[in-house]
Amino acid sequence: MEIRELQGYASFFMTIFLVVMLYWYIVYLYRSEKKGEKDYEKLGNIALDDEIDSPPINTSDPLPSENKEQNK
């Protein structure tokens, strides 16, 4: 088996692997948006709505380390 043949096989299998990973990631994003874990449409608007008085995207509570700083 020559190096050219080995490079051809490696290229083919790497392409297949990357296509499978891409489809898995697309399905993961679709499922997480359907479950309501994240809203990627809102996150995509960050670049368009970049004003200082814009409402925050994530309205969850501050991180625990930020809570400690606020309580001092």
Rosetta silent file (secondary structure, phi, psi, omega in degrees, C-alpha in Angstrom):
SEQUENCE: MEIRELQGYASFFMTIFLVVMLYWYIVYLYRSEKKGEKDYEKLGNIALDDEIDSPPINTSDPLPSENKEQNK
SCORE:     score description
SCORE:     0.000 S_00000001
   1 L     0.000  121.435 -179.196    0.000    0.000    0.000 S_00000001
   2 L   -84.476  167.875 -177.656    1.538    3.246   -1.109 S_00000001
   3 H   -66.319  -33.889  179.941    1.299    6.573    0.674 S_00000001
   4 H   -65.559  -39.898  179.217   -1.040    8.034   -1.981 S_00000001
   5 H   -67.869  -41.630  177.654   -3.523    5.222   -1.476 S_00000001
   6 H   -63.001  -41.364  177.317   -3.334    5.628    2.311 S_00000001
   7 H   -64.127  -36.585  178.095   -3.901    9.396    1.969 S_00000001
   8 H   -64.331  -45.831  177.733   -6.947    8.713   -0.213 S_00000001
   9 H   -63.581  -44.128 -179.661   -8.500    6.382    2.370 S_00000001
  10 H   -62.825  -41.359  178.814   -7.724    8.771    5.207 S_00000001
  11 H   -63.869  -43.173  179.942   -9.267   11.685    3.307 S_00000001
  12 H   -62.758  -49.195 -177.849  -12.409    9.684    2.515 S_00000001
  13 H   -69.010  -33.332  176.647  -12.948    8.510    6.096 S_00000001
  14 H   -67.200  -39.015  177.190  -12.197   11.949    7.538 S_00000001
  15 H   -63.306  -45.304  178.168  -14.776   13.492    5.225 S_00000001
  16 H   -61.435  -44.032  179.657  -17.385   10.926    6.280 S_00000001
  17 H   -61.062  -44.869 -178.681  -16.547   11.508    9.947 S_00000001
  18 H   -67.802  -35.242  176.605  -16.859   15.295    9.632 S_00000001
  19 H   -65.342  -43.254  178.066  -20.197   15.017    7.786 S_00000001
  20 H   -62.524  -42.685  178.793  -21.582   12.774   10.533 S_00000001
  21 H   -64.367  -38.361  178.487  -20.375   15.214   13.216 S_00000001
  22 H   -63.294  -47.027  179.105  -21.968   18.146   11.370 S_00000001
  23 H   -65.321  -36.885  177.385  -25.345   16.401   11.144 S_00000001
  24 H   -63.058  -41.236  179.800  -25.124   15.354   14.800 S_00000001
  25 H   -66.970  -39.462  177.888  -24.479   18.975   15.814 S_00000001
  26 H   -63.544  -43.179  178.432  -27.398   20.241   13.708 S_00000001
  27 H   -64.936  -40.086  178.019  -29.732   17.685   15.336 S_00000001
  28 H   -60.685  -46.269  178.728  -28.398   18.645   18.781 S_00000001
  29 H   -62.852  -42.227 -179.907  -29.117   22.345   18.155 S_00000001
  30 H   -63.595  -45.135 -179.139  -32.593   21.569   16.809 S_00000001
  31 H   -66.444  -41.691 -178.194  -33.494   19.351   19.772 S_00000001
  32 H   -67.960  -31.719  176.473  -32.214   21.787   22.397 S_00000001
  33 H   -72.739  -36.933  177.934  -34.219   24.604   20.812 S_00000001
  34 H   -66.597  -36.168  179.434  -37.357   22.419   20.702 S_00000001
  35 H   -73.191  -17.536 -179.143  -36.930   21.504   24.388 S_00000001
  36 L    89.467   12.534  179.756  -36.681   25.189   25.265 S_00000001
  37 L   -69.454  -41.323  178.951  -33.182   24.991   26.699 S_00000001
  38 L  -142.014  148.904  175.199  -31.867   27.771   24.464 S_00000001
  39 L  -112.382   97.420 -174.726  -33.389   30.148   21.961 S_00000001
  40 H   -71.034  -18.972  176.713  -30.807   30.458   19.221 S_00000001
  41 H   -68.954  -40.787  176.138  -32.917   32.993   17.362 S_00000001
  42 H   -65.361  -42.733 -179.464  -32.527   35.442   20.266 S_00000001
  43 H   -66.040  -29.053  178.222  -28.823   34.719   20.513 S_00000001
  44 H   -71.888  -19.865 -179.330  -28.462   35.369   16.795 S_00000001
  45 L   -87.099    1.872 -179.018  -29.866   38.879   17.228 S_00000001
  46 L   -59.172  -43.157 -177.568  -27.055   39.942   19.580 S_00000001
  47 L   -70.578  -29.737 -178.255  -25.054   41.473   16.741 S_00000001
  48 L   -80.608  -35.442 -177.206  -28.089   43.297   15.322 S_00000001
  49 L  -110.120   79.627 -173.359  -29.383   44.706   18.610 S_00000001
  50 L  -117.170   53.305  177.794  -26.226   46.070   20.199 S_00000001
  51 L   -99.117  156.596 -178.605  -27.443   49.156   22.035 S_00000001
  52 L   -69.281  -29.156 -178.833  -26.473   50.083   25.578 S_00000001
  53 L   -98.584   15.876  177.517  -30.122   50.194   26.693 S_00000001
  54 L   -70.521  145.112  176.098  -31.084   46.852   25.086 S_00000001
  55 L   -69.508  148.799 -179.629  -32.648   44.287   27.412 S_00000001
  56 L   -66.854  149.989  179.040  -30.353   41.387   28.331 S_00000001
  57 L   -72.402  -47.697 -178.165  -30.728   38.155   26.374 S_00000001
  58 L  -100.900  115.039 -176.651  -30.377   35.884   29.397 S_00000001
  59 L  -100.464   21.757  179.637  -32.570   37.034   32.278 S_00000001
  60 L   -73.342  171.996  179.952  -31.477   34.323   34.720 S_00000001
  61 L   -65.691  156.289  177.093  -30.097   35.059   38.175 S_00000001
  62 L   -65.189  163.339  179.351  -26.486   36.239   38.489 S_00000001
  63 L   -65.686  155.300 -179.460  -23.755   33.699   39.060 S_00000001
  64 H   -57.129  -34.897  179.364  -23.067   32.625   42.666 S_00000001
  65 H   -67.092  -33.329  177.230  -19.744   34.489   42.673 S_00000001
  66 H   -72.158  -32.364  176.611  -21.597   37.674   41.678 S_00000001
  67 H   -63.418  -40.282 -179.491  -24.097   37.102   44.506 S_00000001
  68 H   -64.349  -39.872 -179.362  -21.262   37.001   47.056 S_00000001
  69 H   -68.462  -34.545 -179.215  -19.870   40.291   45.759 S_00000001
  70 H   -74.183  -29.389 -178.512  -23.303   41.950   45.912 S_00000001
  71 H   -78.526  -15.032 -178.641  -23.947   40.775   49.496 S_00000001
  72 L   -73.668    0.000    0.000  -20.725   42.353   50.838 S_00000001
